[in-house]
Amino acid sequence: MIKRNLLVMGLAILLSACGFQLRGTGTNQLTITELDVTARNAYGDTVRQLRQVLENSGVKLTASAPYKMILTSEKESQRAASYAGNGGTAEYELTNVVNYEIQGRNNLTLLSNRVEANKVYLQDASNIAGANQEAQLIRKEMRRDLVQQLVLRLEQLTPEQLEKLQQQADEKAKAEADAIEAARKAQEETPQQSPLELQDQ
């Protein structure tokens, strides 16, 4: 018995040394210490849960943070995955997609991406109330999954990566501003013919 316990402990230590962790333990450390988190639906469950998870992970949520995560849209959809005759059980697939952006200084977009969760559930035509309750529970589970995915995306970002993305965004914005200014100057320097001159021609 003691040998078996020692073996289990040894395997646990070995796995933890390899970086293995149980899903949902959330032991990864976020290198982003300050962040502003907003959403189009500012009072939605997804952004509220995301903010709570980040705060529990030690991230300071403040509007003055150098980086901002914006949940630009969240879309839920449902489709029939299979049908059953005589009003029996049918399968439905639920999908929830969240699009997000990471913004840096000057509200420049550093990256944009999306996370998605899918679940299939059975709906019994003879127990609609129970099926609806199950669908609500599944939606809550999917939302937790989406929040976990968003946190994992943040865990993968380092300050160095974000600064590099910021430099690229600054360069792109400057190039676009220079192009607009050059076009404006070119237009100003182009002689403009008056309507009378055009009529004479």
N, C-alpha and C positions, 0 to 999 in steps of 0.2 A: 504493500500500500504506500509506504514511504517512497519506494523507488518510483512508483507511478506518479506520485505528486511531484517529485523532483523532476521527472521527465516532462510533465506538463509545464512546470515553472521554467524549465530550460527552453522548451519550445516557445513559450510566450516571450521570454527575453530575446531569443533569436529572431522571432518575427518582428518584435518592436525595433530591434537594431536594424532590420532591413527596411524600416519605414512603414510596415504594415499597420493598419488600424481598422477597427470595426467601423462600418458605415454609420455615420450619424454621431460619432464621438466628438468630432470637431476639435481635435487636438492640434491641428495645424495652426501656426501662428501667422496672423496677418501682419505684413510689413507696413501696410498703410495705417498710420496711427490717427489721422484726422481725415474726415470725409463729410461731404454734404450729400444727403440722399433725398431726392425729391421724385415726384411722379406726376403725370398728368392728372391721375386720380389721387389727389393728395391725401385722401382719407381712406383709401382702399386697404383691404386686409394684407395684400402682398407687401406694399411698402411699409406698412406698420410692423409686420412681422420681421421684415428685413432689418429695419432700424433697431428692433429689439434684440435680434441675434447679434448684430454688429456691436451694439452697446455692451452686451454680455461678454463679447470677445475682447473688450477693452478699447474699441475704436471710439474716439471722441467725435460725435456728430455735431457739426457747427457750420453755419452758413459762410463763415470766413475761411473754411478749409481750402487748401490749394487745389483740391480735386473734387469733382462732383459726379455722382452717379445719378442718372436720370432714367426712370422707367418711362420710356416715351409712349408705350402702348401695351395693353394687355387684352388679349382676345381669347374668349372661351368659345368652343364649338362642340357640337354633338352630332354624331351621325350613326345611323343604323348599320351595325357590322354584319348582322344576320337576322333573318326573319323566321318565325315559326308559325305554322298553320293553326287554325282553329283558336286564334287569340291566345296562344301559349307564350312561353318564354322567348324573349328576343335579346340579342346582344347589342349593346350600344358602346360606341367608342367616344370617350371624352378627350378633348385636346385643349390644352391651355398654353398659349405662347406669350412670352413677355419679351418685348424689344427694349434694349437699353443702350445708353451712351455713357461714356466717360468723358467729361469735359475738364479742361485745365484752365490756365490763365487766359484772360480775355474771352472767356466762354467759348474757346476753340474746342471742337470735338477731336479727341485724341483717338478714340476707337468706338465702334458701334457693333453690336452683335445681338444675339437672341438666345433665349433658353426655352426649352419646350418639355412638356410632360404629357404623357398619354396613358390612359387607363381604359380597360374594357370591363363593363359590368353587365350582369344579367338583370333584365326587367321582367318580372312575373306579372302578367296581365291580371291575374287574380289577386294580386297584392300590390296595388299601385302605391299606396301610402308607404309601405315598407321599402319598395324600390326607390321611391323619391328620397327617402331618408338615407338609403345606402348611397345614392348618387351624391348627396350633400357631403357625406363622410368622405367619399372618394375625392371630391373637389378640394376638401380641406387637406387631404393627404397629398394631392397634386400640388397645392400651394406650398406646402412645406418642402416638397421636392424642388420646386422652382426657387424658393428662397435659398435652399442648400446649394443649388447649382450657381446662383448668383454669388454667394459667399465664396465658393470654390474658385470662381473666375477672379474674384478679388485677391484670393490667396496666391494666385499665380502671377500677380503683378507686383513688381518691385519698384522702389523709388527710382532706380536707375532706368528701368524700362519706361516708366512714366515720363521721366525727364527727356529721354530720347524722343518719345512720341510728341512731347511738347515742342521740342526743337523743330521737328519735322512739320508740325502744324504751324509754328511761327513762320517758318520759311515759305510754306505754301501760301499763308495769308499775305505775307509781304510780296510774294511774286504776283498774286492776284491784284493787290493794291497798286503795285507798280504798273501792271498791264492796264488797269483802269485809268490811271493817271496819264500814261503814255497815249492812250486812245483819246482822252480829253484834250491833251495838248495838240495832238494831230488834228483834231476837229477844229480847235481854235485857230490853228495856223492855216487851215484850208480856206482860201478866199470864197466868200459866200456871195453869189450873184443875187442882185435884187430882183423882185418880180418884174420891174420895168425892163431890165436888161434882158430877161428871159423872153418878154413879149416882143421886143425888137428883133430877137433872133427868129 
